[in-house]
């Protein structure tokens, strides 16, 4: 009986430790967002994003999200480490489809931007196209989630129509570029 009680207590302590570690990872991620967006301290944000990824403990979505954010910061600083992190996200977290796709698209953009003969304007246009493609997929996912939820048919039809309109406009913009 004592052994069972001890085993149960150890299991509870182990689970609470994992939960605390995951919570710490989320806290580091939130602090990093503040450093990046509000304070503008990209170096500190990178440090916190990487710490969040390490502390995520099995929360693969958080780890991928944190590494992707760190890569964006490196990219803003013009550092080659961005490429390494984008490759890591794309290769290590393929089940995080949106994040892995975004990482692959950023990699492609960075590689095209470093290609001879491409101007900064070309790179910026490609960056905008990549961002629009990611946003389009996110909108599509949200509409699908709404379809699965208990949303009234008329509201869902309105959302679908609005999504189709936005999707068509974005596709035309992508073609025109």
C-alpha positions in Angstrom: 0.0 0.0 0.0 2.8 2.4 0.9 4.5 1.6 -2.4 1.4 2.4 -4.3 1.0 5.7 -2.5 4.6 6.6 -3.1 4.3 5.7 -6.8 1.2 7.9 -7.1 2.9 10.8 -5.4 5.9 10.5 -7.6 3.8 10.4 -10.7 1.9 13.5 -9.5 5.1 15.3 -8.8 6.5 14.3 -12.1 3.5 15.5 -14.0 3.4 18.8 -12.1 7.1 19.3 -12.9 6.4 18.9 -16.6 3.4 21.2 -16.4 5.5 23.8 -14.6 8.3 23.5 -17.3 5.8 23.9 -20.1 4.3 26.9 -18.3 7.8 28.4 -18.0 8.2 27.9 -21.7 5.0 29.9 -22.4 6.1 32.6 -20.0 9.5 33.0 -21.7 7.6 33.1 -25.1 5.4 35.9 -23.8 8.4 37.8 -22.4 10.1 37.4 -25.8 7.2 38.9 -27.6 7.3 41.9 -25.4 11.0 42.3 -26.0 10.6 42.0 -29.7 7.4 44.0 -30.4 7.2 46.5 -27.5 10.7 47.1 -26.5 12.4 46.4 -29.9 15.3 44.5 -28.2 15.7 41.7 -30.8 18.8 40.2 -29.1 17.0 39.8 -25.8 13.9 38.5 -27.7 16.0 35.8 -29.4 17.5 34.7 -26.1 14.0 34.4 -24.6 12.5 32.7 -27.7 15.3 30.1 -27.6 14.8 29.6 -23.9 11.1 29.1 -24.4 11.8 26.4 -27.0 14.1 24.6 -24.6 11.6 24.9 -21.7 8.6 23.8 -23.8 9.1 20.1 -22.7 7.1 18.2 -25.3 4.9 21.1 -26.3 6.2 20.9 -29.9 3.9 23.7 -31.1 5.4 26.1 -28.6 8.9 25.0 -29.5 8.4 25.4 -33.2 6.6 28.8 -32.7 9.4 30.1 -30.5 12.2 29.0 -32.9 10.3 30.5 -35.8 10.0 33.8 -33.9 13.7 33.7 -33.1 14.5 33.1 -36.7 12.4 36.1 -37.7 14.4 38.2 -35.2 17.7 37.0 -36.6 16.4 37.8 -40.1 15.5 41.3 -39.0 19.1 41.7 -37.8 20.4 40.4 -41.1 22.1 37.4 -39.5 22.6 34.0 -41.2 21.4 32.2 -38.1 17.9 32.8 -39.4 18.4 30.2 -42.1 19.5 27.6 -39.6 16.5 28.1 -37.4 14.1 28.1 -40.3 15.7 24.8 -41.5 15.3 23.4 -38.0 11.7 24.3 -37.7 10.9 22.8 -41.2 12.9 19.7 -40.5 12.3 19.0 -36.8 8.6 20.0 -36.6 6.9 18.8 -39.8 3.7 17.9 -37.9 3.3 21.6 -37.1 2.2 22.2 -40.7 1.5 25.9 -40.7 4.7 26.7 -38.8 6.8 24.3 -40.9 5.3 25.8 -44.1 6.0 29.3 -43.0 9.6 28.3 -42.2 10.1 26.7 -45.7 8.6 29.8 -47.4 10.9 32.1 -45.4 13.9 29.9 -46.4 12.9 30.1 -50.0 12.5 33.9 -49.8 15.9 34.2 -48.1 17.6 32.0 -50.7 16.0 34.0 -53.6 17.0 37.3 -52.0 20.6 36.2 -51.9 20.5 35.0 -55.5 22.6 37.2 -57.9 20.7 39.7 -59.9 17.7 40.0 -57.5 17.0 43.5 -56.1 15.8 44.5 -52.7 12.4 45.3 -54.3 12.2 41.8 -55.7 13.0 40.3 -52.3 10.4 42.6 -50.6 7.7 41.6 -53.1 8.5 37.9 -52.5 8.3 38.4 -48.8 4.9 40.0 -49.1 3.7 37.1 -51.3 5.0 34.6 -48.8 3.2 36.4 -46.0 0.0 36.6 -48.0 0.2 32.8 -48.7 0.6 32.1 -45.0 -2.3 34.4 -44.1 -4.5 32.9 -46.7 -3.9 29.4 -45.3 -4.7 30.7 -41.8 -7.9 32.2 -42.9 -8.8 29.0 -44.7 -8.2 27.0 -41.5 -10.3 29.4 -39.5 -13.2 29.1 -41.9 -12.9 25.3 -41.8 -12.9 25.4 -38.0 -16.0 27.5 -38.0 -17.7 25.1 -40.3 -17.0 22.3 -37.8 -18.3 24.5 -34.9 -22.0 25.1 -34.3 -22.2 28.4 -36.2 -25.5 29.3 -37.8 -25.7 28.5 -41.5 -26.4 32.0 -42.6 -23.4 33.4 -40.7 -21.2 30.7 -42.1 -22.3 31.4 -45.6 -21.5 35.1 -45.1 -18.1 34.2 -43.8 -17.4 31.8 -46.7 -18.4 34.4 -49.2 -16.2 37.0 -47.6 -13.3 34.5 -47.5 -13.8 33.7 -51.2 -13.7 37.4 -52.0 -10.5 37.9 -50.0 -9.0 34.8 -51.4 -9.7 36.0 -55.0 -8.3 39.4 -54.3 -5.1 38.0 -52.8 -4.7 35.6 -55.7 -5.0 38.5 -58.2 -2.4 40.5 -56.2 0.0 37.5 -56.2 -0.4 37.1 -59.9 0.1 40.8 -60.6 3.3 40.9 -58.6 
